[in-house]
Amino acid sequence: MAQQDLMGQLRAFFDQHFGKSLIIKGRPGAGKTTFALDFLDMMRSERPVYYLPARFEDRSVLKTFPWVSEARNVDTSVPLTRVCTESLGRLERMVEEGRFNPSSPNFSGLVVNIEEMLPEVKAMYHFVDQHIDSSPILLLDSIEALAEKYEMSDAAIFSLIYRDLVEGSNANLIVIIEARENQKLEYFADGVVSMDYSTGEGFVIRTATVEKLRGVSVGSSPQFLYSLNEGRFKSFTHVPIVYPAVRITPEEETGGEQFEVPIYGFEIEKLTESSSPSVPIGTLIMIHRESTSSQVDQVVNLIKNNIALGTVSAGRGVMDVTSSSYETSGVLVNCVDAEKMKNYVIAEKSKKNNPYIINLEGKSLIDDFPQEVLDFFMSYSERPDVYFFSTDFLSFVYGDSYYGDLVNLINDIRSTGIVILIADQDAYERLTHYANITIHIRDYHGFVLVHSRPDALYLSMPDYTQKGWPRLKLHMLV
C-alpha cells in the first residue's frame, strides 16, 4: 500500500471532531506560504477558510491563488455572539489594570477595546463567529510579523487565538513561523510540519517532515519530498513497485520508425535534447547508478522491464546481459505470451541447453559474443534490437579486464540497435565518454532521483496502467 500523502494526512488531521492547531516552520524560501495556501485551496470547497497575511500582500500569491482576496473578507460590524472571547476579555482586563502594556497607540485609556487594538485578531474572531458550525480553517502568515507589529510576544498571540478560537470555538488554526524552531509554540500546537531544502550540483531538493500530528498516524516515513513547480505545492510519497502476475497486452505494440528505437514506459524524452520518446539506432544509453540501494535497483529494473516488455511485444529482439539484481525474465514470463518471449534472449555463465540462453565461457566478451552467435540467437526477432549490459555482471564474469572488449562489442552491435549500459561508479568514470545519453540515478532518503542535465532534476515514481502494469513517471523538482 502506498503511504498517504502529506495533504491527505493534513486533511485527516483537520477532519477530527474538534479544533486543531498546526505550525508550519522553515527558513525563508522553503515554500511555507505556498504549502499552506495549496492546502486551503484543497479544503475551501468543504469548509470556510480565512487567510491573514500579517506582513504584506504578495502579488504572486494573488496570481496563483486568486481566491485569496475573497478569503480575507469578513464583516466585522456584526457583534460577536457565539465565538468564545474568554481569553480576549482577560487580555482587556490585564491592559486596563496595567499588567500588560503593548506598544500600540490604541492600548491606552481606562476603557480598553481589544477588538480595535488588534484589527487582525478582531477579523479572525468575527470570521469564526460567522462560521462557527462549519469547522473553519484560519491561516496566520506569519505570527512573528503580527507580534512585531504590536510588540507582543508570539506566545501571547498564539495563546489568545488558540484558547478562544481553537479550544473554545472548535475552529482550526494554521500558523506559519519564520524561525527554524519555536519550542514553546511547538509544544502547545497539535501539529508541527517543518520544511527545508538543500542545494547541490545546481539542484534544489525540498523536504517536509511531519514532526507531530495528534490523532493521526504518520506511519514509518514522516518525511516527504515536495516541489514548488509553477508556484504550486506538490508533495510526493513512497509508492511501491508491483508487477501483475497475469498476462497483459502492452499499449505499445509497434516498432516505431525504421531508424528509431522507442523507449517504452519511461519518459526518456524529458532527459534528451530531442525531447523524443525514441532514440536513433546506434545510441548508447548509460544508466549511472550514483548510489547503491534496493530503491535504485527497483527503479533501474522498472526502466529495463518496460523497455524489454515493449520491445519484445513489438516483435523486436532483446539481449539481456545483466546481473540477477535486474532480472527481467521472471517478470516478463508472467506477463508476456510465450510466442513473444522468443524475442527475449539472456546470457548466463552456465551450460544450459536452451535456444534463448547464451552460455558464457567467461574468458572474454569477444569470444562469448561472436557475430554468428548473435545472429543465431536474435534470428527470431525483427530489428532494431535492444542490448542490455550491466557492469556488475560483466565484472563478475570477466573480472576488471572487460572494458576494452566491451567497447569493441558495442561498436560491433550498435549498428543493429541500441545499447543500454547499467554502470556503477567506477565503470561510469571509465566509460562515460562513450555514451550518447547518460542518466544519473541516486537514492535520497528512500526516494530515487533522476537527471541527465544540470538544469533539471526529477523524482521517479511508478504510475500504473489500467491493467496494473507499472510505468515510470518523472516529476520535476524545483
C-alpha positions, 0 to 999 in steps of 0.5 A, a space after each residue: 500500500 502506498 503511504 498517504 500523502 502529506 495533504 491527505 494526512 493534513 486533511 485527516 488531521 483537520 477532519 477530527 471532531 474538534 479544533 486543531 492547531 498546526 505550525 508550519 516552520 522553515 527558513 525563508 524560501 522553503 515554500 511555507 506560504 505556498 504549502 499552506 495556501 495549496 492546502 486551503 485551496 484543497 479544503 475551501 470547497 468543504 469548509 470556510 477558510 480565512 487567510 491573514 497575511 500579517 506582513 504584506 500582500 504578495 502579488 504572486 500569491 494573488 496570481 496563483 491563488 486568486 481566491 485569496 482576496 475573497 478569503 480575507 473578507 469578513 464583516 466585522 460590524 456584526 457583534 460577536 455572539 457565539 465565538 468564545 472571547 474568554 481569553 480576549 476579555 482577560 487580555 482587556 482586563 490585564 491592559 486596563 489594570 496595567 499588567 500588560 502594556 503593548 506598544 500600540 497607540 490604541 492600548 491606552 485609556 481606562 476603557 480598553 477595546 481589544 477588538 480595535 487594538 488588534 484589527 487582525 485578531 478582531 477579523 479572525 474572531 468575527 470570521 469564526 463567529 460567522 462560521 462557527 458550525 462549519 469547522 473553519 480553517 484560519 491561516 496566520 502568515 506569519 505570527 512573528 510579523 503580527 507580534 512585531 507589529 504590536 510588540 507582543 510576544 508570539 506566545 501571547 498571540 498564539 495563546 489568545 487565538 488558540 484558547 478562544 478560537 481553537 479550544 473554545 470555538 472548535 475552529 482550526 488554526 494554521 500558523 506559519 513561523 519564520 524561525 527554524 524552531 519555536 519550542 514553546 509554540 511547538 509544544 502547545 500546537 497539535 501539529 508541527 510540519 517543518 520544511 527545508 531544502 538543500 542545494 547541490 550540483 545546481 539542484 534544489 531538493 525540498 523536504 517536509 517532515 511531519 514532526 507531530 500530528 495528534 490523532 493521526 498516524 504518520 506511519 514509518 516515513 514522516 518525511 516527504 519530498 515536495 516541489 514548488 513547480 509553477 508556484 504550486 505545492 506538490 508533495 510526493 510519497 513512497 509508492 511501491 513497485 508491483 508487477 501483475 502476475 497475469 498476462 497483459 497486452 502492452 499499449 505499445 505494440 509497434 516498432 516505431 520508425 525504421 531508424 528509431 528505437 522507442 523507449 517504452 514506459 519511461 519518459 526518456 524524452 524529458 532527459 534528451 535534447 530531442 525531447 523524443 520518446 525514441 532514440 536513433 539506432 546506434 545510441 548508447 544509453 548509460 544508466 549511472 547508478 550514483 548510489 547503491 540501494 534496493 530503491 535504485 535497483 527497483 527503479 533501474 529494473 522498472 526502466 529495463 522491464 518496460 523497455 524489454 516488455 515493449 520491445 519484445 511485444 513489438 516483435 523486436 529482439 532483446 539481449 539481456 546481459 545483466 546481473 540477477 539484481 535486474 532480472 527481467 525474465 521472471 517478470 516478463 514470463 508472467 506477463 508476456 505470451 510465450 510466442 513473444 518471449 522468443 524475442 527475449 534472449 539472456 546470457 548466463 555463465 552456465 551450460 544450459 541447453 536452451 535456444 534463448 540462453 547464451 552460455 558464457 565461457 567467461 574468458 572474454 566478451 569477444 569470444 562469448 559474443 561472436 557475430 554468428 552467435 548473435 545472429 543465431 540467437 536474435 534470428 527470431 526477432 525483427 530489428 532494431 534490437 535492444 542490448 542490455 549490459 550491466 557492469 556488475 555482471 560483466 565484472 563478475 564474469 570477466 573480472 576488471 579486464 572487460 572494458 576494452 572488449 566491451 567497447 569493441 562489442 558495442 561498436 560491433 552491435 550498435 549498428 543493429 540497435 541500441 545499447 543500454 549500459 547499467 554502470 556503477 561508479 567506477 565503470 561510469 568514470 571509465 566509460 562515460 565518454 562513450 555514451 550518447 545519453 547518460 542518466 544519473 540515478 541516486 537514492 535520497 532518503 528512500 526516494 530515487 532521483 533522476 537527471 541527465 542535465 544540470 538544469 533539471 532534476 526529477 523524482 521517479 515514481 511508478 504510475 500504473 496502467 489500467 491493467 496494473 502494469 507499472 510505468 515510470 513517471 518523472 516529476 520535476 523538482 524545483 
